[in-house]
Amino acid sequence: MAAYGRAADRSVRQSLFEEPYQFDFYQAVRLLEKIYPHEISAGGSDDPDKESIRFKSEVSRKFPPSDISDIAEIKPDPAGKPRPSVQMTVSFMGIAGLAGPLPIPYTELILQLFRDRKGEDKTAFRDFLDIFNHRLIALLYRVVKTQRLAFDLDSSEEGRFTRCLFSLMGLGTKGLRNRMKLNQDRSLLYYTALLTQQPRSMCGLEAVLADYFQVPIRGKQFIGKWYFLEEDQTSRIGVSGQNQILGVNTIIGTRVWDQNGKFELQLGPLDFKHFHDFLPIGTAFASLCNFTRFYVGIEFDFDIVLTLKSEEAVRFRLGKPDGPKLGWTSWLTHEKSSSVIEYGRVRLSPDNKVKI
């Protein structure tokens, strides 16, 4: 679907070349670098002919209505010599012109030569100044590129901002990354504000998981769990016993209950595809478990409860290749049942299913 005010059959590339004045300078250069990804970016080489963009400055005495005056493709050199793919003429920066450091008579001289002379002589002086203009504009872009977060995230290489954000999340070194079976750890950067909060909350966990997986997720706290004691922590009576002081270290039994030790993630109601994806045999189960473990740490355990929409409960028959999975996608009900959503609840214990 096209954005407001833009034709559906018109690409961003077409708009950029046909109406460059509609674009911000830095936005236009970013788009051109994406259009020509295999070429050296602006200001990235000592030889301007090897870069993807050639910058020129418009010389005029009028007030510029936009940052960019023109963008045009450059034909390849017949001899095969390196040549930029695009020429961009800007109006906000240059040695000559109203905002340039050269005196106004130089601007008038360039305009007079352009009016009175013919051929290459009419632009010779302006082309000479563009040698310096290109470098100045390219360096300006590189400086801004290092200071704006959007440029850093667009780059395929890891930049300074990216390293800082990963460090805030506890993933400062590369050895700690790419272990959570997510699409890529760079997707975590979007949630930096929530992933760096201390202490972390259930509201934050719900917001992160619901946005990342695009399914309804609710958290239920204080589910509680049993902790089994090691042998040296239990109580034994007798001469060779241990932990026998009443009211101090005596424990009856081999386990203790921790009401704060476990919480529950309730997903749904889900359609059958998402329901299947979040099963241990699905594609999203390991990602959900590891993402949750990364957020809450090792202090808490959790269960995952999947709820299937009533209309998505499919009737299966035995013998089919995609038959029901016992305990996961199979339910017992009767024809008079008005809703089968109760039979579409599956409780999973992640720590017993995947290695986190």
N, C-alpha and C positions, 0 to 999 in steps of 0.2 A: 504494500500500500504506500502510495506516495505521500510525502509530507505536505502540510498545508501550503498552498501557493506554488506547488511544483508538479510538473506533468509526470504521469506515471511511466511514460515511455522515454524519459530523459534521464540519462545517467549523471552522476556527480562529475565525471570527467567531462562530459559535454558542457555542463553548466560552467565548469571551471575555465574551459578554453573559450567559450562563447561570451560569458559574462563574468570576467575575472574581477570586476569592480564590486561584485556582490560578496567577495571573500576577504577575510582578514589576511594580512600578509603571512603570518605564521601558520595559520590554518592552510593556506594555499600551498606553502612549501611542504608541510606535512603530507598533504594529499599527493603532491607530485612525487615525493619520496616513496609513497606507497604504490603509485602508478609505475614507477621505475625502480623496483626494489633491488635490482641486481647492480645498480650503478652507485658510484661514490656519492655520498650525500653532500649537501652544500657546505663548502669550507673544509671538506675532509681530505683535500689533496693539495700539494704544492703546485700542481699544474692545473689551472682552471679548466683546461680543455678535457680533463679526465672526469670532471664532476658532472652530475646529472643536470644541473641548472646553471645557466649563465644569467647573471644579474646586470641590468642596465638601469640607468637613472634618467627619468624624464627631465628635460631642461625646459622650463617654462616660467613665465612671470605671473601666471594665474594661480589662484588658490586650488590645490588638488582636491577633487571631490571624493577620492578614495585612495587607499594605499597602493593599489595595483592599477596600472594603466593598460597593460596588455600582457598576454601570455600566448606564445606561439611555439609550435614545434620546429625544430631545426632539422633539416634534411641531413642524412649521413654524408660524410665526406667521400667523394668518388675514389680518392686514393687510399681510403681505409684509415686515415689518421683519426685519432680520438677527437671527439667533438661532443659538446653537451647536447642532450636531447631536447631541452626546452630553454627558451629565452623568456625571461620575465622582466618587464619594465616597471619599475616602482616610481612613486612620486613623492615619497615621504623622506627620502634620504639621498644625498648626492653631493659631490664637491661643488658643482655649479647649481644655479637656481636660487630661488628666494631664500631657502633655508640653508644653502650651502655656504662654506667658509670663503669661497672666492668672491671678490667684489662683483657688484652688479654688472660693470662693463664687460666682464668675461661672459656672463650669461647673454648679454646683448650681442656679443661677438659671435657666439655659437648660433644664436637665432638668425643673425644676419647671414652667416655662411650657409646655413640651411636654406635660406630664401634665395640667395644670389647665385650660388654655385650649383654645378650639376655633377652627377655621378658620385663616386666615392669621396671626392673632395669636400662635398657639402657636409659630410658627417665625420670627417677625419679627426677634427679636434674633439668632438663629442666622444668618438670611439676611443680616443687616447685617454680621456678622463674616465671612461668606463672600465679601463683596466684597474684603476684604483677603486672605483665605485663597487665593482664586483667583490673585491676582497673585503671592503668595509662592510658591505651588506651581508656577505656570507659569515663574517666574524660576528656581526650582531646577532644573526640567527643562531649561531653556535653558542653564544653567551646566554641568550634567552633559553635555549634548549636545555642547558644545564641547570637552570633555575626553576623551570616549570615542571610540576609533577606529571602532567599529561604527556609530555614528550618522553619522560623517563619510562612510563608504563607502556608506551607504544613501541619502544625499542625492543628488539629481540634479545639484546644483551642486557645484563643486569647493571643498572645504574646506581647512583649514590642514594637516591630516594628509596629505591626498591630495597637496597641493603638495609637502610635504616628501618623501614617498616617491618621487614622480616626479623630484624633484631628485636624490635619491640614485642613481636609475637612469640619470641623464643626460638626462632628459626634462623638465627644469624649466620650459621655456617652451612655450607651446601650439604654436608653429611647428614644434617637433620631433616632435609627436605625430601620430597617425592616418596614418602613412606606411607601416606594415608590413602592411596588408591583413589585419589581425586583426579579430575581431568588434568589439572596441573596446579601446583601450589600457588601460582600467581593469582589464581582466583580467590585466594584467601585475603589478598591485599584489599579487596573491596570491603572486607569486614574488620579492618584493622582497629577501628574505634571500639568495637565490641570485644574483640579478641585480646585487647590490652587492658581491659577493665579489671581491677582487683578491688574487692573480691568479685568473682564472676557470679552472675545471677541466672535463675531459671528463665526470666524474661529475655535475657540476652541470648541464651541457648535456643529458645523457641524462635526468636527473630532470625538468628543466623541459619538454623536448619530449615525453617519454612521458606526462607528466601532462596537458599541454595538449591534445595530439592524441589521447590515449587509444589509442595503438598501441605495440607493442613496438619500441623503438629502442635500438640499440647503436652505440657509437662505436669506430672503429678509427683509431688515431693513426699518425703517421709514414708516411703513404702516399707522400709525396714528389711533387715536380713539377719541370718544367723552367721556368726563367726565361730568356726571350729578352732578349739584351742590346741596348741602343741602339747606334747606329753609333759614337758617340764613346767607347764603353766597350770595343769590340773592339780587337784588336791588329793592327797593320799594320807590315810591315817596309819599309825604304827610308828615303830622306832625309826624305820628308814623312810618315813613318809615325808611329805613336803606340802607347803602352803596349808598349814593346819591352824593358823591363828584366826579365831573367829572374829569377824568384823574388820579384818585387815586384808587377808589374802585368801580366805577360804572361798572356794567356788564349788557349787554342787552341779555336777554334770560336766560335759565335755564341750559345751558351746555356750555362747552368750548372744543376746539379742541387741542389735544396734538399730534403733528406730531411724537414725539419720544416715544410715549406711547405704541406702539404695533409693533411687527414684525411678520413675516410669515415663517413657515417651509414648504417647498415644498418637498414632498416625491414622488419619482418615476422617470421614469415610473416603475410601479409595476406589477407583475403578480397578478392574481386574488386572490390567497391565501393570499399573503401579503397585498393586498388591503383590503381584508375582515378583516385581523387581526388588522389593524390600524383603523377600524371603531369603534365607541363606543361600539358595541356589540362584538368586537373582543378581542383577548387575549393580544394584545400589546398596545392598546390605553391608558389605565391607566398608564402603565409603561412609555410610551413616555411622557405623560403629566407631571407626577411627576418627572421624570428625568430632563425634561426641566425646570420645576419650581424650582427644587433644584439648577440648574446651574445659572439661571438668577435672582432668588429671587422674591420678591413680587412687584418690581418696574414696571415691564413690563408685558403687556398682549401679547398673541400670538394666532395666528390661525394656523391650520394645513390644508394643501391642499394636497389631495391625487390625483395622476394622474395614471390612468390605462393604461397599454400598449394597443395599438389598437387591436392587435391580441387576447388579453385576454378578450375583451368585449363579454360576453356570452349572447346568446339570451335566455330569460326566457319566460315562459308561466304561466299565472295565474292558480292557483289551485294546483300547486306543493307544497310539504312541504317545499322545499328550494327555494321558489319563490322569486321574486325581492323585495328588501326593498326600499320603495318609497323614492326618494331623495338620496339614497345611492348606490344602485346597479341596478338602472333602468334608461334607457335612451330612448329618442325618436329620431329616425333617419329614414333614408329612404334607399332603396336598392342601389341608385346610389352614396351614400356616400363612398368616397375612404378611409376615416379614421374616426374612431369613438373615437379617443383619446380625442377629445374636450368634448365628452359627458361623459368621465370617470373622470371628475374632481369633487371632493367633498370638500367643505370648512367646516371645523369643528371648533367650538369655545370650546376649552377644559374647560374653567372655567364654562361653563353652563352645562357640561356633567358629570364631575367628581368633587369630593371634593378634593381639593389639599391643 
